[in-house]
Amino acid sequence: MGGVTELFVIMLIIAAAAFAPLGYFIYKYTQKNAQPFGETEPHGDSPSLVNDLAETAIHFIKSKLGKK
């Protein structure tokens, strides 16, 4: 019967570790008037090198596919 108890405790520890990020997100979401990460800028308002590169790559691929 000790094996079942040990297995239960181990599974409880694994479950707690698996659901800890979800619990943390819920905890942060309930803070600061339902803003989990404080004041953030809306998407697309600030220039970004990664966004510029992605847009350039998309336009390049579209132009190559359109020529066929």
Secondary structure, DSSP 8 states (H G I E B T S, - for coil): -HHHHHHHHHHHHHHHHHHHHHHHHHHHHTSTTT-TTSS---TTSS--HHHHHHHHHHHHHHHHHHT-
